[in-house]
Amino acid sequence: MPCYRYSNVTRLVVALIARRIPMRILALQDARVTAFDTFDAAAATPLADNGFLWIACTHDEFGTQQKAIHQALIKLCGTQLVDLHVSDLLNPYLPSHYDYTYQYEILVFRRLSGTAVAREQEEGNSGFSRRTRGGPPILRRIHTRPVGFALFDRVLLSIHPEACSAHATIASQLLKSIPTDSRTTANRPPTGPADLMLRIISLMVDGFLELRRELTHQIDRWQSELLDPRSRFNNWSAMLEARLTLHYLDEICDDQRAAIQDWNEALEALANPTTDQRRREHDLLKVRSRDVLEHIERVAHHVRRLEQSTESAVQMHFNAQGYRTNNIMRTLTTLTAIFLPLNLIAAIFGMNFESLPLIHQKAGFWWALGTMAVIAVALSLLFWRKSYISRSDP
């Protein structure tokens, strides 16, 4: 099997992506990357002490090539995946979680599906169909799919959906980065399978962070419409869908945080490294895991803030509506109170009696009309001083 340097492997990966061949079998060792076409060739190639193998395949490929993958794992690691873990890695509904055995660790992490075309293709391939999200386009982009990682000492097996941009980005970064000094190069190759897994997960979390600006702008527009007294907000279905989506994102973040925390606790429980190099690698893993947790916390904090902003905007909208309604009812009540004595006077003089005061006098009409005007003006001034008929918009 030929060994490709970074420039050659970059062209190979670009060609694989262009041909839409998602399977990747790469060996990383001694600042070199070796690409394999078959599992047998990868299992037969010896690895250096600091080398490891990365097997990245889709859910469909993992389902159809389980036998070949298990045979390669037995040759490389002396063990294979447990049947329950295989079912978990193939389950499209599984939340983010962590599990382990004495030979390997399993981490499932949910990521954004990406474009609508890729999402529809993934749902069609998996038989998983859900109702199309309504509202603005940003809500239709929020759909997640699980990515599974089987972490061995010398092998990282990753099972991802179709068109996973995180895997393609990491592969491109690995193939383009030529380390010069491991102590100073920020973009050095991963030190092991766990380091590579954390890099992929970090890119997935960054995908959630990119949604913050669009979600914030959309919520701000809705808040402006809700609080504008001259607008009639009628986009309640999209608002409800946005609240459900934010709850969904909050649950996703909780599961992601719990999975990474469980993995981090397992990492802390490992025996202390004996050499300086192993100690640096162990510290780097802890730093990367804490960085991933911090990014997840940022996403969860922003989602909760958007939930609170949405809830507050809805409550302020209904409070403003109630306030305007109270102003209208107060004005109507004031007008009724002004005209009530006038109606009483008109009703008294409308009685069919022969002897009523002023009824047979020529100035009687003007006296009655003047009295009614004085009463109306006096009541209007009284209510105006008490701010019952003043104009006050929220």
Buried (B, 14 or more C-beta within 10 A) or exposed (E): EEBBEBEBBBEBBBEBBEEEEBBBBBBBBEBBBBBBEEBEBBBEBEBEEBBBBBBBBBBBBBBEBBEBBBBBBEEBBEBBBBEEBBEBBBBBEBBBBBBBEEBBBBBBBBBBBBEBEBBBBBBEBBEEEEEEBEBBEBBBBBBBBBBBBBBBEBBBBBBBBBBBBBBBBBBBBBBEBEEEEEEEEEEBBBBBBBBBBBBBBBBBBBBBEEBBEBBBEBBEEBBEBBBEEEEEBEBEEBBBBBBEBBEBBBBBBBBBBBBBBBBBEBBEEEEEEEEEEEEBBBEBBEEBBEEBBEBBEBBBEBBBBBBEBBEEBBEBBEEBBEBBEEBEEBBEEBBEBBBEBBEEBEEEBEEEEEEEEBEEEEEBEEEBEEBBEEBBEEBBEBBEEEEBBEEEEE
